[in-house]
Amino acid sequence: MHDASDEALRVELNRYSLKVQGLLGRRCPTPMLSGFWKNDPFSPEEESRLITSSSSDGKLLEIPFNPVYRNFDNALQEITRWIEKRLC
């Protein structure tokens, strides 16, 4: 159920959107990884796709929702390996 505080949070988070700020669209050499949950209203898959497509070394990571803790842990491990690969 949505209420005024949900809408206020949505408006506030939208201000941080890279798309809204105009920072997406040009390809850059900086590696970018973006993870998302299906149907997440605050970090939609479309924005994650825009983020990763703006990088010549982008990775899109869909994180399954159930079971939450196991999948979140798996995602963190995958993100860690991705970062390590680019730092070494």
Gaussian input, Z-matrix of N, CA and C with variables (Angstrom, degrees):
# hf/3-21g

backbone

0 1
 N
 C     1     B1
 C     2     B2     1     A1
 N     3     B3     2     A2     1     D1
 C     4     B4     3     A3     2     D2
 C     5     B5     4     A4     3     D3
 N     6     B6     5     A5     4     D4
 C     7     B7     6     A6     5     D5
 C     8     B8     7     A7     6     D6
 N     9     B9     8     A8     7     D7
 C    10    B10     9     A9     8     D8
 C    11    B11    10    A10     9     D9
 N    12    B12    11    A11    10    D10
 C    13    B13    12    A12    11    D11
 C    14    B14    13    A13    12    D12
 N    15    B15    14    A14    13    D13
 C    16    B16    15    A15    14    D14
 C    17    B17    16    A16    15    D15
 N    18    B18    17    A17    16    D16
 C    19    B19    18    A18    17    D17
 C    20    B20    19    A19    18    D18
 N    21    B21    20    A20    19    D19
 C    22    B22    21    A21    20    D20
 C    23    B23    22    A22    21    D21
 N    24    B24    23    A23    22    D22
 C    25    B25    24    A24    23    D23
 C    26    B26    25    A25    24    D24
 N    27    B27    26    A26    25    D25
 C    28    B28    27    A27    26    D26
 C    29    B29    28    A28    27    D27
 N    30    B30    29    A29    28    D28
 C    31    B31    30    A30    29    D29
 C    32    B32    31    A31    30    D30
 N    33    B33    32    A32    31    D31
 C    34    B34    33    A33    32    D32
 C    35    B35    34    A34    33    D33
 N    36    B36    35    A35    34    D34
 C    37    B37    36    A36    35    D35
 C    38    B38    37    A37    36    D36
 N    39    B39    38    A38    37    D37
 C    40    B40    39    A39    38    D38
 C    41    B41    40    A40    39    D39
 N    42    B42    41    A41    40    D40
 C    43    B43    42    A42    41    D41
 C    44    B44    43    A43    42    D42
 N    45    B45    44    A44    43    D43
 C    46    B46    45    A45    44    D44
 C    47    B47    46    A46    45    D45
 N    48    B48    47    A47    46    D46
 C    49    B49    48    A48    47    D47
 C    50    B50    49    A49    48    D48
 N    51    B51    50    A50    49    D49
 C    52    B52    51    A51    50    D50
 C    53    B53    52    A52    51    D51
 N    54    B54    53    A53    52    D52
 C    55    B55    54    A54    53    D53
 C    56    B56    55    A55    54    D54
 N    57    B57    56    A56    55    D55
 C    58    B58    57    A57    56    D56
 C    59    B59    58    A58    57    D57
 N    60    B60    59    A59    58    D58
 C    61    B61    60    A60    59    D59
 C    62    B62    61    A61    60    D60
 N    63    B63    62    A62    61    D61
 C    64    B64    63    A63    62    D62
 C    65    B65    64    A64    63    D63
 N    66    B66    65    A65    64    D64
 C    67    B67    66    A66    65    D65
 C    68    B68    67    A67    66    D66
 N    69    B69    68    A68    67    D67
 C    70    B70    69    A69    68    D68
 C    71    B71    70    A70    69    D69
 N    72    B72    71    A71    70    D70
 C    73    B73    72    A72    71    D71
 C    74    B74    73    A73    72    D72
 N    75    B75    74    A74    73    D73
 C    76    B76    75    A75    74    D74
 C    77    B77    76    A76    75    D75
 N    78    B78    77    A77    76    D76
 C    79    B79    78    A78    77    D77
 C    80    B80    79    A79    78    D78
 N    81    B81    80    A80    79    D79
 C    82    B82    81    A81    80    D80
 C    83    B83    82    A82    81    D81
 N    84    B84    83    A83    82    D82
 C    85    B85    84    A84    83    D83
 C    86    B86    85    A85    84    D84
 N    87    B87    86    A86    85    D85
 C    88    B88    87    A87    86    D86
 C    89    B89    88    A88    87    D87
 N    90    B90    89    A89    88    D88
 C    91    B91    90    A90    89    D89
 C    92    B92    91    A91    90    D90
 N    93    B93    92    A92    91    D91
 C    94    B94    93    A93    92    D92
 C    95    B95    94    A94    93    D93
 N    96    B96    95    A95    94    D94
 C    97    B97    96    A96    95    D95
 C    98    B98    97    A97    96    D96
 N    99    B99    98    A98    97    D97
 C   100   B100    99    A99    98    D98
 C   101   B101   100   A100    99    D99
 N   102   B102   101   A101   100   D100
 C   103   B103   102   A102   101   D101
 C   104   B104   103   A103   102   D102
 N   105   B105   104   A104   103   D103
 C   106   B106   105   A105   104   D104
 C   107   B107   106   A106   105   D105
 N   108   B108   107   A107   106   D106
 C   109   B109   108   A108   107   D107
 C   110   B110   109   A109   108   D108
 N   111   B111   110   A110   109   D109
 C   112   B112   111   A111   110   D110
 C   113   B113   112   A112   111   D111
 N   114   B114   113   A113   112   D112
 C   115   B115   114   A114   113   D113
 C   116   B116   115   A115   114   D114
 N   117   B117   116   A116   115   D115
 C   118   B118   117   A117   116   D116
 C   119   B119   118   A118   117   D117
 N   120   B120   119   A119   118   D118
 C   121   B121   120   A120   119   D119
 C   122   B122   121   A121   120   D120
 N   123   B123   122   A122   121   D121
 C   124   B124   123   A123   122   D122
 C   125   B125   124   A124   123   D123
 N   126   B126   125   A125   124   D124
 C   127   B127   126   A126   125   D125
 C   128   B128   127   A127   126   D126
 N   129   B129   128   A128   127   D127
 C   130   B130   129   A129   128   D128
 C   131   B131   130   A130   129   D129
 N   132   B132   131   A131   130   D130
 C   133   B133   132   A132   131   D131
 C   134   B134   133   A133   132   D132
 N   135   B135   134   A134   133   D133
 C   136   B136   135   A135   134   D134
 C   137   B137   136   A136   135   D135
 N   138   B138   137   A137   136   D136
 C   139   B139   138   A138   137   D137
 C   140   B140   139   A139   138   D138
 N   141   B141   140   A140   139   D139
 C   142   B142   141   A141   140   D140
 C   143   B143   142   A142   141   D141
 N   144   B144   143   A143   142   D142
 C   145   B145   144   A144   143   D143
 C   146   B146   145   A145   144   D144
 N   147   B147   146   A146   145   D145
 C   148   B148   147   A147   146   D146
 C   149   B149   148   A148   147   D147
 N   150   B150   149   A149   148   D148
 C   151   B151   150   A150   149   D149
 C   152   B152   151   A151   150   D150
 N   153   B153   152   A152   151   D151
 C   154   B154   153   A153   152   D152
 C   155   B155   154   A154   153   D153
 N   156   B156   155   A155   154   D154
 C   157   B157   156   A156   155   D155
 C   158   B158   157   A157   156   D156
 N   159   B159   158   A158   157   D157
 C   160   B160   159   A159   158   D158
 C   161   B161   160   A160   159   D159
 N   162   B162   161   A161   160   D160
 C   163   B163   162   A162   161   D161
 C   164   B164   163   A163   162   D162
 N   165   B165   164   A164   163   D163
 C   166   B166   165   A165   164   D164
 C   167   B167   166   A166   165   D165
 N   168   B168   167   A167   166   D166
 C   169   B169   168   A168   167   D167
 C   170   B170   169   A169   168   D168
 N   171   B171   170   A170   169   D169
 C   172   B172   171   A171   170   D170
 C   173   B173   172   A172   171   D171
 N   174   B174   173   A173   172   D172
 C   175   B175   174   A174   173   D173
 C   176   B176   175   A175   174   D174
 N   177   B177   176   A176   175   D175
 C   178   B178   177   A177   176   D176
 C   179   B179   178   A178   177   D177
 N   180   B180   179   A179   178   D178
 C   181   B181   180   A180   179   D179
 C   182   B182   181   A181   180   D180
 N   183   B183   182   A182   181   D181
 C   184   B184   183   A183   182   D182
 C   185   B185   184   A184   183   D183
 N   186   B186   185   A185   184   D184
 C   187   B187   186   A186   185   D185
 C   188   B188   187   A187   186   D186
 N   189   B189   188   A188   187   D187
 C   190   B190   189   A189   188   D188
 C   191   B191   190   A190   189   D189
 N   192   B192   191   A191   190   D190
 C   193   B193   192   A192   191   D191
 C   194   B194   193   A193   192   D192
 N   195   B195   194   A194   193   D193
 C   196   B196   195   A195   194   D194
 C   197   B197   196   A196   195   D195
 N   198   B198   197   A197   196   D196
 C   199   B199   198   A198   197   D197
 C   200   B200   199   A199   198   D198
 N   201   B201   200   A200   199   D199
 C   202   B202   201   A201   200   D200
 C   203   B203   202   A202   201   D201
 N   204   B204   203   A203   202   D202
 C   205   B205   204   A204   203   D203
 C   206   B206   205   A205   204   D204
 N   207   B207   206   A206   205   D205
 C   208   B208   207   A207   206   D206
 C   209   B209   208   A208   207   D207
 N   210   B210   209   A209   208   D208
 C   211   B211   210   A210   209   D209
 C   212   B212   211   A211   210   D210
 N   213   B213   212   A212   211   D211
 C   214   B214   213   A213   212   D212
 C   215   B215   214   A214   213   D213
 N   216   B216   215   A215   214   D214
 C   217   B217   216   A216   215   D215
 C   218   B218   217   A217   216   D216
 N   219   B219   218   A218   217   D217
 C   220   B220   219   A219   218   D218
 C   221   B221   220   A220   219   D219
 N   222   B222   221   A221   220   D220
 C   223   B223   222   A222   221   D221
 C   224   B224   223   A223   222   D222
 N   225   B225   224   A224   223   D223
 C   226   B226   225   A225   224   D224
 C   227   B227   226   A226   225   D225
 N   228   B228   227   A227   226   D226
 C   229   B229   228   A228   227   D227
 C   230   B230   229   A229   228   D228
 N   231   B231   230   A230   229   D229
 C   232   B232   231   A231   230   D230
 C   233   B233   232   A232   231   D231
 N   234   B234   233   A233   232   D232
 C   235   B235   234   A234   233   D233
 C   236   B236   235   A235   234   D234
 N   237   B237   236   A236   235   D235
 C   238   B238   237   A237   236   D236
 C   239   B239   238   A238   237   D237
 N   240   B240   239   A239   238   D238
 C   241   B241   240   A240   239   D239
 C   242   B242   241   A241   240   D240
 N   243   B243   242   A242   241   D241
 C   244   B244   243   A243   242   D242
 C   245   B245   244   A244   243   D243
 N   246   B246   245   A245   244   D244
 C   247   B247   246   A246   245   D245
 C   248   B248   247   A247   246   D246
 N   249   B249   248   A248   247   D247
 C   250   B250   249   A249   248   D248
 C   251   B251   250   A250   249   D249
 N   252   B252   251   A251   250   D250
 C   253   B253   252   A252   251   D251
 C   254   B254   253   A253   252   D252
 N   255   B255   254   A254   253   D253
 C   256   B256   255   A255   254   D254
 C   257   B257   256   A256   255   D255
 N   258   B258   257   A257   256   D256
 C   259   B259   258   A258   257   D257
 C   260   B260   259   A259   258   D258
 N   261   B261   260   A260   259   D259
 C   262   B262   261   A261   260   D260
 C   263   B263   262   A262   261   D261

   B1=1.4475
   B2=1.5303
   B3=1.3193
   B4=1.4555
   B5=1.5193
   B6=1.3106
   B7=1.4557
   B8=1.5226
   B9=1.3222
   B10=1.4615
   B11=1.5193
   B12=1.3304
   B13=1.4646
   B14=1.5239
   B15=1.3375
   B16=1.4683
   B17=1.5213
   B18=1.3144
   B19=1.4624
   B20=1.5259
   B21=1.3192
   B22=1.4639
   B23=1.5241
   B24=1.3238
   B25=1.4620
   B26=1.5222
   B27=1.3112
   B28=1.4705
   B29=1.5355
   B30=1.3214
   B31=1.4691
   B32=1.5217
   B33=1.3189
   B34=1.4707
   B35=1.5240
   B36=1.3230
   B37=1.4674
   B38=1.5211
   B39=1.3159
   B40=1.4601
   B41=1.5278
   B42=1.3200
   B43=1.4674
   B44=1.5210
   B45=1.3273
   B46=1.4644
   B47=1.5242
   B48=1.3022
   B49=1.4624
   B50=1.5231
   B51=1.3347
   B52=1.4632
   B53=1.5230
   B54=1.3154
   B55=1.4636
   B56=1.5256
   B57=1.3262
   B58=1.4643
   B59=1.5299
   B60=1.3299
   B61=1.4611
   B62=1.5286
   B63=1.3306
   B64=1.4574
   B65=1.5186
   B66=1.3247
   B67=1.4623
   B68=1.5233
   B69=1.3123
   B70=1.4616
   B71=1.5250
   B72=1.3136
   B73=1.4533
   B74=1.5102
   B75=1.3292
   B76=1.4600
   B77=1.5129
   B78=1.3323
   B79=1.4684
   B80=1.5162
   B81=1.3137
   B82=1.4550
   B83=1.5291
   B84=1.3400
   B85=1.4639
   B86=1.5284
   B87=1.3056
   B88=1.4618
   B89=1.5271
   B90=1.3454
   B91=1.4689
   B92=1.5309
   B93=1.3146
   B94=1.4637
   B95=1.5147
   B96=1.3081
   B97=1.4562
   B98=1.5169
   B99=1.3075
   B100=1.4588
   B101=1.5197
   B102=1.3149
   B103=1.4556
   B104=1.5168
   B105=1.3263
   B106=1.4619
   B107=1.5168
   B108=1.3276
   B109=1.4584
   B110=1.5161
   B111=1.3178
   B112=1.4662
   B113=1.5280
   B114=1.3140
   B115=1.4722
   B116=1.5183
   B117=1.3320
   B118=1.4647
   B119=1.5292
   B120=1.3347
   B121=1.4647
   B122=1.5297
   B123=1.3263
   B124=1.4562
   B125=1.5235
   B126=1.3095
   B127=1.4631
   B128=1.5285
   B129=1.3252
   B130=1.4601
   B131=1.5334
   B132=1.3034
   B133=1.4662
   B134=1.5298
   B135=1.3158
   B136=1.4634
   B137=1.5250
   B138=1.3381
   B139=1.4650
   B140=1.5187
   B141=1.3333
   B142=1.4589
   B143=1.5224
   B144=1.3175
   B145=1.4687
   B146=1.5283
   B147=1.3192
   B148=1.4640
   B149=1.5260
   B150=1.3247
   B151=1.4665
   B152=1.5212
   B153=1.3221
   B154=1.4630
   B155=1.5239
   B156=1.3194
   B157=1.4642
   B158=1.5216
   B159=1.3297
   B160=1.4576
   B161=1.5219
   B162=1.3110
   B163=1.4626
   B164=1.5224
   B165=1.3292
   B166=1.4648
   B167=1.5242
   B168=1.3368
   B169=1.4674
   B170=1.5261
   B171=1.3336
   B172=1.4570
   B173=1.5160
   B174=1.3269
   B175=1.4656
   B176=1.5184
   B177=1.3205
   B178=1.4589
   B179=1.5192
   B180=1.3195
   B181=1.4623
   B182=1.5244
   B183=1.3264
   B184=1.4668
   B185=1.5188
   B186=1.3163
   B187=1.4598
   B188=1.5270
   B189=1.3331
   B190=1.4679
   B191=1.5318
   B192=1.3193
   B193=1.4653
   B194=1.5249
   B195=1.3187
   B196=1.4755
   B197=1.5106
   B198=1.2923
   B199=1.4602
   B200=1.5331
   B201=1.2892
   B202=1.4619
   B203=1.5206
   B204=1.3217
   B205=1.4641
   B206=1.5202
   B207=1.3099
   B208=1.4687
   B209=1.5297
   B210=1.3135
   B211=1.4614
   B212=1.5188
   B213=1.3233
   B214=1.4601
   B215=1.5275
   B216=1.3280
   B217=1.4621
   B218=1.5311
   B219=1.3241
   B220=1.4677
   B221=1.5252
   B222=1.3198
   B223=1.4643
   B224=1.5240
   B225=1.3314
   B226=1.4680
   B227=1.5232
   B228=1.3195
   B229=1.4641
   B230=1.5282
   B231=1.3190
   B232=1.4622
   B233=1.5293
   B234=1.3239
   B235=1.4651
   B236=1.5246
   B237=1.3276
   B238=1.4680
   B239=1.5211
   B240=1.3342
   B241=1.4727
   B242=1.5271
   B243=1.3223
   B244=1.4628
   B245=1.5303
   B246=1.3196
   B247=1.4691
   B248=1.5250
   B249=1.3333
   B250=1.4665
   B251=1.5232
   B252=1.3130
   B253=1.4671
   B254=1.5280
   B255=1.3116
   B256=1.4568
   B257=1.5201
   B258=1.3105
   B259=1.4679
   B260=1.5236
   B261=1.3245
   B262=1.4719
   B263=1.5062
   A1=108.62
   A2=116.43
   A3=121.76
   A4=109.81
   A5=115.37
   A6=119.74
   A7=108.05
   A8=117.01
   A9=121.48
   A10=111.85
   A11=117.90
   A12=119.42
   A13=111.12
   A14=118.38
   A15=121.17
   A16=110.28
   A17=116.02
   A18=119.93
   A19=110.79
   A20=117.57
   A21=120.61
   A22=110.65
   A23=117.09
   A24=120.99
   A25=110.45
   A26=117.72
   A27=121.76
   A28=110.27
   A29=117.19
   A30=121.36
   A31=110.18
   A32=116.84
   A33=120.87
   A34=111.16
   A35=117.70
   A36=120.53
   A37=111.67
   A38=117.81
   A39=121.02
   A40=111.36
   A41=116.80
   A42=120.35
   A43=111.86
   A44=116.99
   A45=121.36
   A46=112.27
   A47=117.29
   A48=121.75
   A49=110.54
   A50=116.31
   A51=120.56
   A52=110.62
   A53=116.31
   A54=121.18
   A55=110.19
   A56=116.55
   A57=121.36
   A58=110.53
   A59=117.11
   A60=121.41
   A61=112.89
   A62=117.54
   A63=120.78
   A64=114.12
   A65=117.35
   A66=120.85
   A67=113.42
   A68=117.27
   A69=120.36
   A70=109.92
   A71=115.24
   A72=119.51
   A73=113.10
   A74=118.10
   A75=120.91
   A76=108.68
   A77=117.22
   A78=120.59
   A79=108.84
   A80=115.42
   A81=120.88
   A82=109.03
   A83=117.60
   A84=120.51
   A85=113.81
   A86=117.65
   A87=120.96
   A88=110.51
   A89=117.74
   A90=119.64
   A91=110.45
   A92=116.55
   A93=120.97
   A94=109.46
   A95=115.36
   A96=122.42
   A97=107.34
   A98=116.03
   A99=119.99
   A100=108.90
   A101=115.22
   A102=121.46
   A103=110.29
   A104=114.99
   A105=119.00
   A106=110.40
   A107=115.07
   A108=123.23
   A109=106.99
   A110=117.40
   A111=121.00
   A112=109.55
   A113=115.46
   A114=123.43
   A115=113.91
   A116=117.82
   A117=121.06
   A118=107.93
   A119=118.79
   A120=120.14
   A121=113.58
   A122=118.07
   A123=120.48
   A124=113.20
   A125=117.63
   A126=122.05
   A127=108.02
   A128=116.46
   A129=119.90
   A130=113.18
   A131=115.08
   A132=121.67
   A133=111.29
   A134=117.93
   A135=121.11
   A136=111.17
   A137=117.33
   A138=119.69
   A139=110.94
   A140=117.41
   A141=119.92
   A142=110.40
   A143=116.73
   A144=120.26
   A145=110.87
   A146=117.35
   A147=120.49
   A148=110.98
   A149=116.24
   A150=120.48
   A151=110.34
   A152=116.94
   A153=119.70
   A154=112.10
   A155=118.21
   A156=119.45
   A157=111.83
   A158=117.90
   A159=121.45
   A160=112.04
   A161=116.83
   A162=121.70
   A163=109.91
   A164=115.92
   A165=118.98
   A166=110.60
   A167=116.88
   A168=122.25
   A169=108.89
   A170=116.41
   A171=121.02
   A172=112.39
   A173=115.57
   A174=121.31
   A175=108.61
   A176=115.33
   A177=122.74
   A178=107.85
   A179=116.57
   A180=121.44
   A181=109.69
   A182=115.57
   A183=119.78
   A184=107.74
   A185=116.76
   A186=122.31
   A187=107.84
   A188=117.83
   A189=119.56
   A190=110.28
   A191=116.63
   A192=119.57
   A193=113.41
   A194=117.86
   A195=119.61
   A196=111.37
   A197=118.76
   A198=129.92
   A199=110.50
   A200=116.34
   A201=123.16
   A202=112.53
   A203=117.85
   A204=120.20
   A205=112.33
   A206=117.59
   A207=120.12
   A208=110.55
   A209=116.98
   A210=120.07
   A211=112.23
   A212=117.09
   A213=120.17
   A214=109.66
   A215=117.40
   A216=121.41
   A217=110.50
   A218=117.61
   A219=120.91
   A220=111.16
   A221=116.58
   A222=120.39
   A223=110.71
   A224=117.39
   A225=120.09
   A226=111.29
   A227=117.53
   A228=120.56
   A229=110.89
   A230=117.00
   A231=120.19
   A232=111.23
   A233=116.62
   A234=121.18
   A235=110.16
   A236=116.57
   A237=121.00
   A238=110.84
   A239=117.62
   A240=120.99
   A241=110.69
   A242=117.00
   A243=121.55
   A244=110.28
   A245=116.69
   A246=120.84
   A247=110.42
   A248=117.54
   A249=121.17
   A250=111.38
   A251=116.86
   A252=121.60
   A253=110.91
   A254=117.26
   A255=120.92
   A256=112.98
   A257=117.44
   A258=120.61
   A259=112.93
   A260=117.07
   A261=120.01
   A262=112.56
   D1=131.96
   D2=-179.99
   D3=-92.58
   D4=144.21
   D5=172.83
   D6=-138.46
   D7=-174.32
   D8=-175.78
   D9=-60.80
   D10=-36.90
   D11=-178.89
   D12=-69.13
   D13=-33.94
   D14=175.02
   D15=-62.67
   D16=-44.58
   D17=-179.14
   D18=-66.97
   D19=-39.91
   D20=177.76
   D21=-62.52
   D22=-41.10
   D23=177.88
   D24=-64.77
   D25=-42.00
   D26=178.90
   D27=-60.49
   D28=-44.79
   D29=179.21
   D30=-63.15
   D31=-44.53
   D32=-179.21
   D33=-63.75
   D34=-45.98
   D35=-179.74
   D36=-66.58
   D37=-31.64
   D38=178.93
   D39=-61.81
   D40=-28.18
   D41=178.54
   D42=-63.83
   D43=-25.31
   D44=-179.46
   D45=-89.97
   D46=-0.79
   D47=-178.23
   D48=-63.48
   D49=126.34
   D50=177.01
   D51=-63.77
   D52=-32.62
   D53=178.33
   D54=-65.32
   D55=-47.69
   D56=-179.68
   D57=-63.06
   D58=-35.43
   D59=-179.79
   D60=-77.04
   D61=-7.57
   D62=179.00
   D63=76.78
   D64=22.79
   D65=-177.10
   D66=-92.72
   D67=-1.46
   D68=-179.81
   D69=-109.60
   D70=157.07
   D71=175.54
   D72=124.14
   D73=-33.75
   D74=176.87
   D75=-97.03
   D76=139.83
   D77=178.61
   D78=-78.65
   D79=135.32
   D80=178.41
   D81=-129.26
   D82=159.83
   D83=-178.27
   D84=-79.33
   D85=-9.20
   D86=-177.76
   D87=-69.37
   D88=126.17
   D89=177.20
   D90=-64.12
   D91=136.67
   D92=178.52
   D93=-135.28
   D94=133.89
   D95=174.99
   D96=-120.83
   D97=135.73
   D98=177.21
   D99=-134.68
   D100=126.81
   D101=178.02
   D102=-109.05
   D103=152.00
   D104=-178.92
   D105=-152.54
   D106=156.69
   D107=169.02
   D108=-103.34
   D109=145.70
   D110=175.89
   D111=-58.73
   D112=139.49
   D113=175.57
   D114=60.52
   D115=27.06
   D116=176.52
   D117=-79.30
   D118=116.11
   D119=-176.68
   D120=-71.29
   D121=-19.89
   D122=-176.21
   D123=-96.70
   D124=-19.60
   D125=177.41
   D126=-143.18
   D127=74.81
   D128=-173.77
   D129=-69.73
   D130=155.06
   D131=179.58
   D132=-55.37
   D133=-38.13
   D134=-178.20
   D135=-58.89
   D136=-41.11
   D137=179.23
   D138=-69.45
   D139=-37.44
   D140=176.48
   D141=-62.17
   D142=-40.40
   D143=177.88
   D144=-63.95
   D145=-40.89
   D146=177.35
   D147=-62.29
   D148=-42.30
   D149=179.92
   D150=-60.32
   D151=-51.80
   D152=-175.76
   D153=-70.06
   D154=-31.05
   D155=178.91
   D156=-75.68
   D157=-13.70
   D158=177.22
   D159=-83.58
   D160=-1.58
   D161=-179.36
   D162=-117.64
   D163=143.29
   D164=175.05
   D165=-74.16
   D166=-12.90
   D167=177.85
   D168=-132.08
   D169=61.34
   D170=-177.64
   D171=-97.47
   D172=149.73
   D173=176.59
   D174=-133.75
   D175=128.25
   D176=177.41
   D177=-101.30
   D178=126.62
   D179=-176.40
   D180=-123.27
   D181=107.99
   D182=173.97
   D183=-85.03
   D184=127.81
   D185=-179.29
   D186=-105.92
   D187=111.78
   D188=177.65
   D189=-60.35
   D190=146.14
   D191=-174.49
   D192=-80.06
   D193=-44.33
   D194=-176.42
   D195=-110.24
   D196=134.88
   D197=-8.45
   D198=-75.79
   D199=132.77
   D200=-170.74
   D201=-58.00
   D202=-55.62
   D203=-173.00
   D204=-63.85
   D205=-42.95
   D206=-179.44
   D207=-65.67
   D208=-44.98
   D209=-179.28
   D210=-68.38
   D211=-35.72
   D212=176.66
   D213=-65.73
   D214=-42.39
   D215=177.38
   D216=-62.83
   D217=-44.45
   D218=177.44
   D219=-60.02
   D220=-41.63
   D221=179.11
   D222=-64.17
   D223=-42.66
   D224=178.38
   D225=-62.03
   D226=-39.34
   D227=177.89
   D228=-65.75
   D229=-41.92
   D230=178.68
   D231=-65.12
   D232=-40.78
   D233=177.62
   D234=-62.66
   D235=-42.35
   D236=178.91
   D237=-60.45
   D238=-45.86
   D239=178.24
   D240=-62.08
   D241=-40.13
   D242=-179.84
   D243=-62.36
   D244=-44.28
   D245=179.23
   D246=-66.73
   D247=-46.29
   D248=179.87
   D249=-56.88
   D250=-41.69
   D251=-179.09
   D252=-60.69
   D253=-34.84
   D254=-178.09
   D255=-85.25
   D256=-19.51
   D257=179.44
   D258=-88.99
   D259=-24.21
   D260=-176.21
   D261=-94.26

